[in-house]
Amino acid sequence: MATMLRLLAVALALAAVPALAQTISVQEALLRAKPAVAVVITEVAGEVTLHCPGGQVKVTPDPVRETGTGWFVTPDGWVITNAHVVSLAHRPPQSVTSRLADRAARPGCRPGAVALDPSISVVLSNGFRLPARVAKYSPPVAGEEMSGQDLALLRLEAADMPSLVLGDSMAARIGDPLHVVGFPGVVLTHELLNATARVEASVTSGAISGFKQDRAGQPVIQTDAPAAWGNSGGPALDHQGRVIGVLTFVTLSGGDQGGIVQGFNFVIPVQTVREFLEGTGVDLDAPSRFNRAWHAALRDFFAGRHARAAAALEEANRLMPELPDVRRLTAENEELIRNPPPRPFPWRLALGIAAAAAGAVAAALLAVRRRRNRFRIGPAEVKRLLDGPDPPVIIDVRDSATYERSPVRIPDARHVPPETLESGDAGLDLPRERTVVAYCT
């Protein structure tokens, strides 16, 4: 009986495992996040006046351009990035004027005034390019102010954009997995990739390897997740796709080549981002219709509900057309609808049936045992009856051989062997109102 109850408990526990698993896979978490990450392009164009022997000449050289990464913190057009990513356009240094003048140089001409035209734009992974302006700016520590946070908040005219959820960097621990999403320059400018692939976010993974402070005494998280120039401003995500920080700078070697040393990159904690956003009017709880459709599509897709996923994918594509991840998942989902894979063995159903069967057997055994023991009483109850005003009649029904060998004799008991009872010739002649207690082994 005890073994049957243990088996029942195990079966119920196993059947409950799928229902308790509420977390999503790392693959699903990263696919949820990628559409919300975008390329930030900062450039300064200019018109250079050249004083030449024949008179003044206006020249428009190629603009000075830098790229980085940003991500939508809300669906209504608020983007977070690093301050140093946008500082070129927000506060153009004198070196930009010199560079434009050098690019406009002509033999025999002397450079004069340079009219700067700075701009910032955000390029989504579907190639759409949106102008942006700086709404809040905290300079990098090594820049204009030692107390800066190296964060910038950009404002775009947009709605229903993909957006990321902020996590809790205070709960982060050394060894926790960490994923950096962004646009490293080596991918953005790779000659073997087409234009679409270049503006699709890349993911690198590692773990938290330390907690440090910058030169201003502000906290930063160290990670061994690979990163390169162009990743700056990108989100660092936990295994559930929540932002726990913003990549701020990567470590460069001290050699002549200035190569990147991987394993020593740094992240601004998301708690600093929350403080930075205070007083800006950014609504971190604003709902995104794209997120709702895209997350539902991923949830149904990974659960094997491909027909339902198709409708959610169509809605996600309507809200944000031609995103690479949406397009790729749609194609894979359509192929699975046309050629569904073999259905896996229904372990959950089988475990549920096994649990139900085990429960039925256990209930049946309990019922039989209860029926067999419905008239059984213990020694304490017998003693209580014997000490009462109307003591019972006690019949010792052990077989004769057992009775003769046993030293146990119940006072005032009448020995009636089983064979005598079965013959119906016991001659007990008991009153109906008396309680009868039979003793047996």
N, C-alpha and C positions, 0 to 999 in steps of 0.2 A: 504493500500500500504506500509506504514512504517513498519507494522508488518511483511509483507511478506519479506521485505528487511532484517529485523533483523533475521528472521528465516534462510534466505539464508546465512547470515554472520556466524551464529552459526554452520550450517551444514558444511560450508567450513572449519571452524576452527577445528571441530571435525574430519573431513576427513584428515586433515593435520597432526594430532597428531602422527600417526605411522611414518610418513616420517621424523618428526623432532627428533625422539628419536634415537640419534646416539650412546649413551653410551651402554655398555654391562652390564649384570647382574654380581653381586658379584660372583655367582657360576661359570660363564664362565670365569671371570677374574682370579679366583684362579686356575681353571683347566688349564688355559693357563700357569700359573706360575709354578705349581708344578714340571713338568719334569725338569726344570732348576735348581732345588735345589738338592744337593747331600750331602752324608755323607763324612766328612773329617776324615780320620784315621791317627793319628800320633803315631808312635811307635819307640821304641829304643830297638833293639836286642843287644846282646853282647856275647862275649866269655870270660868267667872268668877263670883265671889260679889259681888253688888251689895247695898249697904246702902241700902235705900229707906225712905221714911217709914213704910211699913206693915210693915217687917221685912226680913229678908234674902231675896234672890232668887238662885237659881242659873240662870245663862244659859250656853248652849253656842253660841257664835258660829261662823260659817264658819271652817274651819281656814285657817292660813297655808300656802300650798302653792307649791312650786317644782319645776320639771322639768329634767331633763338627759338625758344619754345614757350608757349602759353597754354592755358587751359581755362575753360569756362567754369566759373564757380557758381553761376546761376544761368538759367536758360534765357534770360532777357538781356544778354549781351554784356555781362561783366566778365572780364578776363584777367587772370593773375599771371604775372611773369616776373622776371628779375628786373630791377632798376637798371642794371648795367646793360641789359638787352636793348632797352629803349633810350638810354642816356644819349646816344649819338644824335637822335632827333629831338629829344626833350631839352637837352642842354648841350648843343653842338660845341665841341671843344675847338680851340683855335687851329688845331692840327687839321681839321676838316677843311677849313678855308685854304690852308696851304696845299692840301692834297688836290683840291679842285683847281687851284691856280696852276699847279704843276701839270695836271692833266690837260689844261687848256693852253699850255705854253706853245708858242710858235716862234720860229727863228726870227730874230730881229725885233721881237715885240716885248714890251714890258707889261707885266700883269698889273692891273689896277683894282678897282672895286669888285668884290665878289658878293652877289646877292644870293643868299641861301634860301632854299625851299625844302625844309625838313618834312618828312611824312612817316607815318606808322601804319602798317596794314597787317591784317590777320588773314592767313590763307588756310581754309578748311581742307580736310582730306579729300573732298570731292573737287578741289581746284578753285572753289569760289573765293574771291578776294574781297575783303571788306575793310574799309578805312576805319581807323581807330584813333582815339585821342587819350592822352594821359589824364585820368581823373584824380589819382593820388600817387605820390612818388616819395619813396624813402631811399636815398642814395646808397650805393655800396659802401661798406666800411672803409675800403681803401681809396674811396673817391673823395667827394667834396666834404663829407662830414664823417667823423669817426663813429658817431652814434647811429648811423644809418642801418637799415634792415635789408637793403638790397631787394626791395619789393616795389612793384608798380601795379596799379590797378588801371586797366584799360576799359574804355567805354565804346561799345559798338551799337549801331542801330540794328537790332536783331531780336527775334522772338522764337520760342520753342526750340532753342538750341540744345544739343547734348550738354550735360553738365555733370560734374563730379561731386561726390559727397565727402565732406570733411570728416576725418577720423579723429583719433585722440593720440597725439604723440606722447602724452604723459604716461600712457600705458605701454609704450614701446619698451622692449628689453633687448639687450645684446643677444644676437643670434636669431632674432625675428626675421622672417623673410621680407624682402623689400624689392619692389619692381619700379624701375625708372622708365617713364614713357616720354619720348621726345623725338627730335629730329637732328641727330648728329650730322655734322657737316660732311663727314665721309660718305654718308648715304645720300644726303641732299644734293651733293654735287657729283655723284658717281656716274661715270660716263657710260656704264653698261646698263643703267636702269632708265626706264621710260619716265616721262613727266608725272604720270599718275603714281607710280611706285615711290617716287621721291618725296611726295607730300603725304605719304601714308606713315603714320607714327611707327617707330621702332620701339621694342621693349627689351630692356636688359634686366637681368635679375641677379640678386645677391642677398646679402643679409646686413643687418645693423652690426657694425663692428666697433662702435664706440660713441661716447657722448662727450663733446668738446665745447670750447668757447672760442669765439672769434676775438679779434684784437680789441673790440669794444666790450668784451665780457658777456656777449650775448650767446645763448646756447645754439649749437649746431650738432647735427647727427652725422657721424661718420659711417660710410658704407663702402663695401667692396664691390657694389654693382658697377659694371663698366659704364663710363660716360665719356663724352668728348665735347669739343666746342660745338655749339648748336643745341646741346641738351639743356643748356642753362635756362632756368625758368620752368622746366618740365616738372610734372607731379611725380612724387615718390609714393607708391601705393603699397598698402598691406595686402595680404593674401585674399581679402574680400573686396579689393578694389577701392578702398577708402583712402583719401589723401592723408598721409601722415607728415608730409613735408614738401618743400620745393627745392630742387637741385639748384645750388647757388654757384659753386665753382669746383673745378676739377684741378687735381694736382699736376703740375708740370715738372718734369725732371730738371735738374740743374745743369745738365750737359749743354753742349753747344747746339744740339739739334732741337732742344726744347720739346722733346716728345712727351706724350701723356703717360703718367705712371698710374696704372689701374690699381684699384684696391684702396685708394685714399681720396675718395670724393666726399663732398659735404652737402648736407641738406638742411634748409631752414625748417625748424619744426612747425607743424600746422598750428600749434597754439600761438606762435608769433603771427601767423597769417590772420588768425581770428582777431588778435589785438589790432593788427594793421587795418582791418576792415571796420573797426568800431567807428561809428559816426559817419559812415559813407552812405548809408541808406541801402546797402546791398542786402537783399532778403535771401538768406541762405536756405530758407524753407520753400522758396518759390517752386511750384511743380513744373515739370517739363513733359509735354505731350510726347515728344520724341523719346525721352527716357522710358515713359510708360510703355510705348509700343515696342521699343527695341528690347527692353528687359523681358517683356512678355514673350517676344519672339525667341529669345535665347532660352528662356525657361522651358518653353514648349519644345523647342528643337532638341535640347539635351535630354528631355524626358521622353522623346520619341513621338510626341504628338505633332507630327509634321503637317497635317491638314490645318490645325489651329495655328501653327507657326506661320504658315503661308499668309494668313490674313494679317497678322501682326507685322510681318515683314513688309507687306504691301503698304501698310499705314506708315511705318518708319521711313520707307523710301519716298512716300508722298511728302512727308514733312521735311526730309533732308535728302534730296535726290542724289543718286549715284555715289553714295559713300562706299568706298571699296569693301569694307567689312560687311555691310548690308548686302551689297551686290554678290559677294562671294558666298555668304551664307544662304542667300536666296537660291543661287544656282545649286548648291549642295542639297538644300531642302527639296527642291523640285526633282532632283535625281532620286532622292530617297522616296519620294511619293510615287514616281514612276516605277522604280525597282526597289521595293521595300526589302530590308534585310530579313533573314529568318528570325522569327520571334523567339526571344530567349525563354528558357524554362521559367515558368512563373513561380519563382521561389517564394515570393511573399504569399501568393495564394496557397501554395502547398503547405507552407508553415502555418498559415491560418487554419487550413483543413486539419492538419496534424494536431494543432492546439485544440481545435474543437472536438476532435475524436478523443484525444487524451482527456479532455474535460468530461466528455460523456462517459468514458470508461471509469474515471475516478468517481463520478457521481453515482454510477451504477454500483460500484463496489461499496461506496459509503451507504447506499440504500440497503444492499444485502446485509452488510454488517449491522446496520441499525435494526433491520428486521429480526436478524438472529438474536440480537442482544436486547430486544425490547422488553423482555421479562427478566433479564439478568440483574441481580443486586449484589452488592459487595458485602464483605464481612462486617463493616461498620453498620450497614443498614440492618443486617441480620441481628446484630447485637442489640440495636435499638428496638427491634421488634420483640426480641426475647425478654427485654427488660420492661416491656410495656404491659398494660393490663390484659391484653388478649394475645399471648404468645402464639406463634405459628406452629404448625406441625412440620417437623423436619424429617425428610425421607432421604436416606443415604442410598443412592442408586448406583454405586460402584459395583462392577461385576464381582463375583464371589472370590476369584483368585486375587484380585487387587485388594479387596477388603480384608482378606485373611493376611496378606503380606504387610499391609500398612499399619503402622502404630497409631494412626490418627483415628480417634473415635469421638464423634460428636455426642455430647450428653443429651439424653432423651430422644435421640434420633432412632428411627426405625429403618433397618436395613432391608431393602427390597431390591434384589438384583434386576438388571434390565430384562433378562429372559422371563422373569416372573411378571414384570409389567406388560411385556408383549403378549403373554399368554392370557392376560385379562383375569388371572386368578390370584391377584395380590391380596385380596381380602382386607383392604384397608378400611372400608366403611367409615369414610371421613365426612363430617358435617359440611354442608355447602358453605356455611358462613365462616368457616375457619380458613386462615391463610396457610398455604402449603408452600414450603421451601424445599426444593430438591437439590441435593449436593452430589456433584459428579466431578470427574477429572477430565 
